[in-house]
Amino acid sequence: MFFDTPAKGVVDVAITLAAVCLFDAYFAQAVLCVVVVVLGSADGLFGLGSAMLVVAVAVSSEMQQLVTADDILIAGV
């Protein structure tokens, strides 16, 4: 879907929300987090054919409890 991949055209999309918070919710209204999107083929997410996209997003202090470093969503497309 995103890239032409080998191994029967299966694309594994792993979205890891790594909360690298530069501001604490007690001292700031927004919390800066890093969203890491890994697009890999069926032979492995972190193999040589993987592409990684890192995006910095601002999350409000109310949403900080929902976005933590151990939240991992893996979806197969």
PyMOL CGO cylinders between C-alpha atoms (Angstrom):
from pymol import cmd
from pymol.cgo import CYLINDER

trace = [
    CYLINDER, 0.00, 0.00, 0.00, 2.71, 2.47, 0.97, 0.3, 1, 1, 1, 1, 1, 1,
    CYLINDER, 2.71, 2.47, 0.97, 5.66, 0.75, -0.70, 0.3, 1, 1, 1, 1, 1, 1,
    CYLINDER, 5.66, 0.75, -0.70, 6.09, -2.10, -3.16, 0.3, 1, 1, 1, 1, 1, 1,
    CYLINDER, 6.09, -2.10, -3.16, 7.19, -4.92, -0.87, 0.3, 1, 1, 1, 1, 1, 1,
    CYLINDER, 7.19, -4.92, -0.87, 8.30, -8.50, -1.51, 0.3, 1, 1, 1, 1, 1, 1,
    CYLINDER, 8.30, -8.50, -1.51, 7.00, -11.58, 0.32, 0.3, 1, 1, 1, 1, 1, 1,
    CYLINDER, 7.00, -11.58, 0.32, 3.54, -11.85, -1.27, 0.3, 1, 1, 1, 1, 1, 1,
    CYLINDER, 3.54, -11.85, -1.27, 2.77, -8.15, -1.00, 0.3, 1, 1, 1, 1, 1, 1,
    CYLINDER, 2.77, -8.15, -1.00, 2.10, -8.24, 2.73, 0.3, 1, 1, 1, 1, 1, 1,
    CYLINDER, 2.10, -8.24, 2.73, 2.77, -4.98, 4.51, 0.3, 1, 1, 1, 1, 1, 1,
    CYLINDER, 2.77, -4.98, 4.51, 3.06, -4.86, 8.28, 0.3, 1, 1, 1, 1, 1, 1,
    CYLINDER, 3.06, -4.86, 8.28, 2.44, -1.44, 9.73, 0.3, 1, 1, 1, 1, 1, 1,
    CYLINDER, 2.44, -1.44, 9.73, 3.65, -0.96, 13.27, 0.3, 1, 1, 1, 1, 1, 1,
    CYLINDER, 3.65, -0.96, 13.27, 2.86, 2.32, 14.95, 0.3, 1, 1, 1, 1, 1, 1,
    CYLINDER, 2.86, 2.32, 14.95, 4.75, 2.82, 18.17, 0.3, 1, 1, 1, 1, 1, 1,
    CYLINDER, 4.75, 2.82, 18.17, 3.76, 5.79, 20.25, 0.3, 1, 1, 1, 1, 1, 1,
    CYLINDER, 3.76, 5.79, 20.25, 6.93, 6.55, 22.18, 0.3, 1, 1, 1, 1, 1, 1,
    CYLINDER, 6.93, 6.55, 22.18, 6.16, 9.24, 24.69, 0.3, 1, 1, 1, 1, 1, 1,
    CYLINDER, 6.16, 9.24, 24.69, 9.34, 11.28, 24.84, 0.3, 1, 1, 1, 1, 1, 1,
    CYLINDER, 9.34, 11.28, 24.84, 7.75, 14.04, 26.87, 0.3, 1, 1, 1, 1, 1, 1,
    CYLINDER, 7.75, 14.04, 26.87, 9.75, 17.25, 27.05, 0.3, 1, 1, 1, 1, 1, 1,
    CYLINDER, 9.75, 17.25, 27.05, 7.13, 19.03, 29.16, 0.3, 1, 1, 1, 1, 1, 1,
    CYLINDER, 7.13, 19.03, 29.16, 5.36, 17.67, 32.22, 0.3, 1, 1, 1, 1, 1, 1,
    CYLINDER, 5.36, 17.67, 32.22, 1.58, 18.01, 32.33, 0.3, 1, 1, 1, 1, 1, 1,
    CYLINDER, 1.58, 18.01, 32.33, 1.83, 19.81, 35.65, 0.3, 1, 1, 1, 1, 1, 1,
    CYLINDER, 1.83, 19.81, 35.65, 3.94, 22.61, 34.16, 0.3, 1, 1, 1, 1, 1, 1,
    CYLINDER, 3.94, 22.61, 34.16, 2.70, 22.89, 30.58, 0.3, 1, 1, 1, 1, 1, 1,
    CYLINDER, 2.70, 22.89, 30.58, -0.54, 22.65, 28.63, 0.3, 1, 1, 1, 1, 1, 1,
    CYLINDER, -0.54, 22.65, 28.63, 0.95, 20.56, 25.84, 0.3, 1, 1, 1, 1, 1, 1,
    CYLINDER, 0.95, 20.56, 25.84, 3.16, 17.50, 25.94, 0.3, 1, 1, 1, 1, 1, 1,
    CYLINDER, 3.16, 17.50, 25.94, 5.59, 16.87, 23.10, 0.3, 1, 1, 1, 1, 1, 1,
    CYLINDER, 5.59, 16.87, 23.10, 5.70, 13.22, 22.06, 0.3, 1, 1, 1, 1, 1, 1,
    CYLINDER, 5.70, 13.22, 22.06, 7.33, 11.29, 19.25, 0.3, 1, 1, 1, 1, 1, 1,
    CYLINDER, 7.33, 11.29, 19.25, 5.34, 9.05, 16.92, 0.3, 1, 1, 1, 1, 1, 1,
    CYLINDER, 5.34, 9.05, 16.92, 7.45, 6.39, 15.25, 0.3, 1, 1, 1, 1, 1, 1,
    CYLINDER, 7.45, 6.39, 15.25, 5.91, 4.72, 12.19, 0.3, 1, 1, 1, 1, 1, 1,
    CYLINDER, 5.91, 4.72, 12.19, 7.70, 1.64, 10.92, 0.3, 1, 1, 1, 1, 1, 1,
    CYLINDER, 7.70, 1.64, 10.92, 6.74, 0.26, 7.53, 0.3, 1, 1, 1, 1, 1, 1,
    CYLINDER, 6.74, 0.26, 7.53, 8.20, -3.16, 6.91, 0.3, 1, 1, 1, 1, 1, 1,
    CYLINDER, 8.20, -3.16, 6.91, 7.70, -6.22, 4.77, 0.3, 1, 1, 1, 1, 1, 1,
    CYLINDER, 7.70, -6.22, 4.77, 6.64, -9.67, 5.94, 0.3, 1, 1, 1, 1, 1, 1,
    CYLINDER, 6.64, -9.67, 5.94, 10.24, -10.78, 6.54, 0.3, 1, 1, 1, 1, 1, 1,
    CYLINDER, 10.24, -10.78, 6.54, 10.53, -8.53, 9.57, 0.3, 1, 1, 1, 1, 1, 1,
    CYLINDER, 10.53, -8.53, 9.57, 9.57, -5.10, 10.77, 0.3, 1, 1, 1, 1, 1, 1,
    CYLINDER, 9.57, -5.10, 10.77, 13.10, -4.06, 11.61, 0.3, 1, 1, 1, 1, 1, 1,
    CYLINDER, 13.10, -4.06, 11.61, 14.90, -5.78, 8.75, 0.3, 1, 1, 1, 1, 1, 1,
    CYLINDER, 14.90, -5.78, 8.75, 16.96, -4.13, 6.08, 0.3, 1, 1, 1, 1, 1, 1,
    CYLINDER, 16.96, -4.13, 6.08, 13.91, -3.41, 3.95, 0.3, 1, 1, 1, 1, 1, 1,
    CYLINDER, 13.91, -3.41, 3.95, 12.14, -1.36, 6.59, 0.3, 1, 1, 1, 1, 1, 1,
    CYLINDER, 12.14, -1.36, 6.59, 11.50, 2.35, 6.37, 0.3, 1, 1, 1, 1, 1, 1,
    CYLINDER, 11.50, 2.35, 6.37, 11.05, 4.51, 9.43, 0.3, 1, 1, 1, 1, 1, 1,
    CYLINDER, 11.05, 4.51, 9.43, 9.20, 7.79, 9.78, 0.3, 1, 1, 1, 1, 1, 1,
    CYLINDER, 9.20, 7.79, 9.78, 9.50, 9.83, 12.97, 0.3, 1, 1, 1, 1, 1, 1,
    CYLINDER, 9.50, 9.83, 12.97, 7.01, 12.62, 13.56, 0.3, 1, 1, 1, 1, 1, 1,
    CYLINDER, 7.01, 12.62, 13.56, 6.90, 14.96, 16.53, 0.3, 1, 1, 1, 1, 1, 1,
    CYLINDER, 6.90, 14.96, 16.53, 3.38, 15.80, 17.66, 0.3, 1, 1, 1, 1, 1, 1,
    CYLINDER, 3.38, 15.80, 17.66, 1.90, 17.93, 20.40, 0.3, 1, 1, 1, 1, 1, 1,
    CYLINDER, 1.90, 17.93, 20.40, -0.53, 16.14, 22.71, 0.3, 1, 1, 1, 1, 1, 1,
    CYLINDER, -0.53, 16.14, 22.71, -2.72, 18.01, 25.16, 0.3, 1, 1, 1, 1, 1, 1,
    CYLINDER, -2.72, 18.01, 25.16, -2.30, 17.34, 28.87, 0.3, 1, 1, 1, 1, 1, 1,
    CYLINDER, -2.30, 17.34, 28.87, -5.66, 15.56, 28.97, 0.3, 1, 1, 1, 1, 1, 1,
    CYLINDER, -5.66, 15.56, 28.97, -4.46, 13.08, 26.35, 0.3, 1, 1, 1, 1, 1, 1,
    CYLINDER, -4.46, 13.08, 26.35, -1.12, 12.40, 28.04, 0.3, 1, 1, 1, 1, 1, 1,
    CYLINDER, -1.12, 12.40, 28.04, -2.54, 9.51, 30.04, 0.3, 1, 1, 1, 1, 1, 1,
    CYLINDER, -2.54, 9.51, 30.04, -3.67, 7.83, 26.81, 0.3, 1, 1, 1, 1, 1, 1,
    CYLINDER, -3.67, 7.83, 26.81, -0.33, 8.16, 25.01, 0.3, 1, 1, 1, 1, 1, 1,
    CYLINDER, -0.33, 8.16, 25.01, 2.46, 6.43, 26.89, 0.3, 1, 1, 1, 1, 1, 1,
    CYLINDER, 2.46, 6.43, 26.89, 5.74, 4.82, 25.91, 0.3, 1, 1, 1, 1, 1, 1,
    CYLINDER, 5.74, 4.82, 25.91, 4.39, 1.28, 26.21, 0.3, 1, 1, 1, 1, 1, 1,
    CYLINDER, 4.39, 1.28, 26.21, 1.38, 1.71, 23.91, 0.3, 1, 1, 1, 1, 1, 1,
    CYLINDER, 1.38, 1.71, 23.91, 2.00, -0.30, 20.75, 0.3, 1, 1, 1, 1, 1, 1,
    CYLINDER, 2.00, -0.30, 20.75, -0.47, -0.80, 17.90, 0.3, 1, 1, 1, 1, 1, 1,
    CYLINDER, -0.47, -0.80, 17.90, 0.34, -3.34, 15.21, 0.3, 1, 1, 1, 1, 1, 1,
    CYLINDER, 0.34, -3.34, 15.21, -1.95, -3.63, 12.20, 0.3, 1, 1, 1, 1, 1, 1,
    CYLINDER, -1.95, -3.63, 12.20, -1.62, -5.83, 9.14, 0.3, 1, 1, 1, 1, 1, 1,
    CYLINDER, -1.62, -5.83, 9.14, -2.71, -4.39, 5.81, 0.3, 1, 1, 1, 1, 1, 1,
]
cmd.load_cgo(trace, "trace")
